[in-house]
Amino acid sequence: MSQQYNKFASVNDYIIIKTLGSGMTSKVKLATKNVNGVIQKFALKIYKTDNKDQMQIITMIQKEILPLREIQHKNVIQLIDCLQNVDYKKKNGNSYKVFALVLEYAESGDLFEFIAQAPFSEKITKAYFYQFIDGLINMHIKGLAHRDLKPENLLLDKHYNLKIADLGFSNYMGKNNTGYMHTFLGTGGYMAPELIPKDGEQQSKYVGSQIDIFAAGIILFLMRTRVWPFTNKNPKKCDNFKLLSTHKYEDFWTRLSNSNEIIKQLSPEFKDLITNMLCFEQSSRITAAEIISHPWMDGNLATEQEIKQEFEQRKQLVEKNKQADKLKRQIIKEKQKQQSVNNNNSMFTGLNAYRSLSEEYKQQFEGLKIEFENINNERKIKILNEQEIQQNLNDIIKFLLRFYIHR
């Protein structure tokens, strides 16, 4: 009996289009579904139920579902449905059991991709930060701390509205939000100092809402300046942060301003807000509710039309970056394939031509780098401008054409 092949994989009535991302225990897929005659897009977070660590995964899923069900806010990603023990039908006809979370799909990507292009204007920064803090206040009112805030976890829908996402590390803070938390989670570069003990020190308890505020301060600074305020993922090891922790605020801003023209132009109100959000003592750190009434939050916000115009331009560059990166990976993959064949002493037409051609272009393609490294020694953003990207794409296409002709 011949095996039946399908054009797309599927989960129940959801048609799987492509993979959006993957982690240790799950994959996120773009899926579509016919809802009352209209094809709608969703993000499916899929867990295999036959995983050897099944009980641990079930616990993780439960922790993620609880806050998603609790929070109903326009700036927090929404849980649409939970699919338990359903069939994931592959294109080749085979299937296996999965657990899937059906989530709102934010099709414009994450905020980091847009920050990488250039700093935001003050009006746009303020508009996005207002959305961000509005969603965060709602979480904190519900007694939830996110605990892994970063630009990659702030998604944008098709209208470029901000959505706080990835609540897998979130948890309840206790009665009246005063309960201390003890599990140390987060991402280097965004972690508050109380999460990082000194050598030989024991980890201390912390207030979940206040580590969110510290991370939000880093994100606000990134949006406005496109650089990190600290040069080490551990703020305690950074001279800039030592100035903050000893209340030498003027020295802190002078040090930052010496190497950055945008920072020199920051308003006193903006600097005051950042200083209060990155406060060393968590008990003295400003709260989300206090941020809303801070003087910097007054004044004009960018309009929806202004945001759309700006972000449509940025999105074109984001897509061109991705396209150039994809073509580069294809070339590397093809080169590795050819080298593997050569290592096995196999011969086929065009290999020598490919070798000479690859040497000819070796220096050229070593320079085609679209990198997202950490500014704090792990992620330094190096983005090509539009003209450079287009030239690189043209060079890659010429290379591919010549390679396949010589094959």
N, C-alpha and C positions, 0 to 999 in steps of 0.2 A: 504494500500500500504506500503510495507516494506521500511525502510530507507536505503539508499545506503551508505556504508562505504568505505572510501579510505585508502590506506596504508599511504599516506602522505597528509598533508595540502598543499595548493598551492596558488600562486598569479600570475594570468596570466600564462605564461610559466615557472615560477619559482617554483621549488619543494622545500618545506620547510623541512629541515633536523632536525634542533634543534634550541633551543634558546641560543644565545650567551650572552645576557645581557638584562636588563630592567631598565627603569627609570620611572619618574613620568608620562610622557605623551607618551612614546614610548617603543617598544621592538625591539631588534636587533636579526635577525634570520640568521642562515646559510642557504643558498639556492643554488640549482644547476639549470643549464639551459643547454640545448643542443644548442650549437653555432656551426653551420656548421659541425655537426657530432661529435663535441668534447664536453664532459660534463665539464663545467666550474663552479667554485665556486664563489659565491657572498655573500656580507653582505647586508641584507635588513633591513633598519630602518623603522619600520611600525608604523603609527599613525592611530588610529580609527577616522573616520570622523564624527561619531555620538556622540563624546565627548561633554559634556555640555559646556566646555570651547573652543569650536571649533574655534572661531575667534582668540583667543590667540594662539592656536596651529598653525593655518595657518600662523600667523605672525612669530612664531618661525621657522617654516619650511622655509619660505621665507628668513629669516635672515641666515639660514644655507645653503640654495641653492646658494645664490648670491656669497659668497666667494668660494664655491666649484667649481662653474662654471668659476670663475675668475682665479683660480690657476691651472695651468697645469705644475706640477713639479714632478719628479721621487721620491722626498722625502715628498710629501704631498699626502694623500689618495685621490683617484680620484672618482668623481661622474660619474657613468656610465649612469644612466637613472633616470627619475622621473615618477612614476606611480600615476596618480591622479584619485581618486574616482573609484578604481577597487575592484573586489570581492576577499576577503580572504576566501577561501573555506576550511573549517575545515574537519578533517578526518571523522567526523560523518555525513557529507553531508550538514550541515548548513553553511551559509556564511554571511558575513557582509562587508560593504564598508570601504576601507582604503586608505590612502595616503602612498606611499612607496618610499623611496630613495634607489636606487640600487647603492651600493658602492663597490669599490675594496675590496676584502677580504684579510686580512693579517693573514694568518693561523698559524703563529708561536707565536701569543699572544702579550702581551705588554712587554715593556722594564723592568718594575718593577719586573716581575717574574724572570727575568734573573739577575738583580742586587741583588735580595734577596739571591741568591746562594752564591755569593762571590764578592768582588770588582773586577772591570775590570783591566787588565794590562794597562799600559800607552798607548801602541800601539793600543789596542782595544778601549780604551776610546777615543783616538784621532780620530780613524776611524769613530766611531759612532757620535762623537760630530761634526765632519766635515759634515756628512750627515745632521744632525740636523740643524746646522747653515746655510747650503746651502739652505735647504727648508725654514727656517725662513727668510733669506734675501729675497727670492723670494716673500714671503708674505708681507714683509715690503716695498719692491719696489712697489708692487701693492697697497700700502696704507692700508694694513690690519694688525691689531694686533690680535693675537690669544686670549690672556687674560685668558687662563686656561691651561697653559703648566705644565705638570707633567709626570712622567714616564708612568703612566697608559694611557696617551693619545699619547704615542709614540709607534706605533705598528710595528711588524716585519713580512715581507712576508715570503714565503716558502724558499727564499734564504737568509733570515735574513737581508734584506735591511730595513732601518728605514723609517717609514711613519708617518708624523705628522697628527693626526686625531682629531675628535670631535671639529669641528669648530663652534659649536653652540653658543659660547660666543664671537666669533670673530666679529669685526666691523671695519668700515673705520675710519682712523685717521684724515681725512681732507686734505686740499691742502698741498702738499709738505711734508706730514707726520708730520706737525707741529701743527695740530689741537689738542686741548686738549679734553680729554674724561671725562665723568662725572659719568658713570654707574659703580658702584663698584662691580666687580665680581672676582671670583678666588677660589682657594682651600687653606685652612690653611696650613702653612708650606712652601708655594711657593709664597705667596703674598708679593709684595714690600712694604716697610714702608709707602710710600705715600698713599697706599690703606687702611691703618689702622690708623685712627686718634686717638690721645690721648683722654682720658676721658674729656668730656666737649668741645672738639674741633669739629668744623665743618669739614666734609669731603671736601678735596680740589680737584681741577682738576688734571689730570695726563696725561703724554704722553704714549700712548698705547704701542709703540715699546719698551719703557724703562722698563715697568713692565714685558714684555716678556724676556728682557735680565736678569733681576733679577731672574726670575723663571728658566731660562736656566742655570744660575750660580749655583743654588741649585742642579739642575739635573746633571750638570758636576761634582760637588763635590760628589754627591751620587754615580755616576758611578765609580769614581776613589777610593772612600774610603768605600762605603756602609754605611755611617752614615750621619746624618744631621749636618750642621755646627752650627745650633741653636737648643736649647733644648725647645723652646716654639714656637707654631705656629704663635705667634705674635712676630716678631723679636725685636720690641721695648722693650719687657719685658725680653729680654735675655741679660745676661752680655756679652756674646761673641759679640753680635751685637753692644753693647754700645762701645766696644773697636774699632770696625770698624768705627762707626759713628763719633768718636772723633779722627780718623786717627792714632790710636795706633796699627798699623798693626803688628809690631813685637810681642807685647803682645797678640794680637789675635791668631797668629799662635802658639806661645808658649803655650798658654792655651789649644788649641786643641791638640797639639802634646803630652801633658803630659799624655793623656789617650789613645793614639792610635799610634801604631808602624808604620802603613802605612802613616799616616799624617807626621810623623817625616821624612820620606823618600821622600816626595814630592819635586819636583824641584822648584827652585826660580821662574822660568818662569810660572809654573802652579799656584803658590801662587799669583803671580802678576796678572795673568788673573782673578782668582777668586776674588781678592780684587777689581779689576776694575769693575767686573760684579755685585758685591754686594755693590757697592758704595751707601752710604746713600742718597746723593744728586742726583736726577734723571738727572739733567742737566749735571752732571759730569760722569755719568755712560757710559761705553764703548758701542759703537753701534755694531750691527751684522756685518756690513761691516768692522769695525776696528778689530773685533775678528779674521777674516780670515787672516789678516796680522800680528797678534800678534806673537811674537817669539815662544811661546809654540806650535803653529800650524805647525811650521816647523818640519822636521825630518820624520822618517819612520812611516807609518800607517800599521796596521795589514792587511795582504792580505785577499782576499775572502776565500782562503783555510784555513788560520789560524782561521778566524772568524767561518767558518763552523765547523771545528773540535772542537773548544772550545764550541760553542753554541749547537752542537748536544749532547755533554755530559751534558751540563746544562739543556737541554730540557728533557732529561731522568729523571733528578731529579725533574723538574717541574711537569712532568706527574705523577711520583710516589707520589709526594705531593698531587696532585689532587685526585689520586686514593685512597690514605689512608684517605683523608678528606671525600670523597664520601662514603666510607665504614663506617666511623665513624658516618656520618649523618644518614645513613640507620639504624644503630644500635639504635641511639637515637630516631629515628622516630618509630621503632618497639617497643622500651621500652615505649614511650608515648602512643602508641596504646594499649599496654597491660594494662598500668596503667588506661587508660580511660575505658577499659572494666571492670576492677576491681572496679573502682569508681561507675560504674552503677550496681554493685552487680551482674554482670554476671559471670558465671563459665564456663570454658572450659578446656579440658585436657591439661596438661603441664604448667599451669600458675605458680603453686608453684615451679615446677622444674626451670622455667625461672627465678623466683624471687631469688631463692637461687644461681643460676648460675650468675645472674647479680650482686649480692652482692659479690660473689667470685671474680669477675673481676672488681669490682667498682674502686678500687685503680689503677688497671692496666690501665683502659681506661681513667681515669681522667688525666693520664700522657701523653696520646696520643694527643698532641696538636700541630697543625701546624697553627700558628697564624701569622697574619699580623696586628700588632698593630702599632700605630704611635710612631716613635722614639721620636718625640717632644711631649711626653705624650699622644699621640693618636695612633701612629703607631710604634711599636717596632718589628723588624723582628726577629723571632726565627725560624730557619730552621733546620730540622733534616738532618744529613748526610745520605749518601746512605745506609750504613750498618744499621743504626737505622731505616730508612724507611722500608727496607726489613723485618727487624725483626718485626716491628709493623704490617706490612701487614700480615705476617705469623700468628701473634697472633690474629689479627682480623678474619682471615679466620677460624682459629681453633675455635674461639668463635662462629662464625656463624654456623659452622658445628655442634658443640655440642648443640647449642640452637635449631636448627631445628630437631636434633635427639630427644631431650627431648620433643619437641612439639608433 
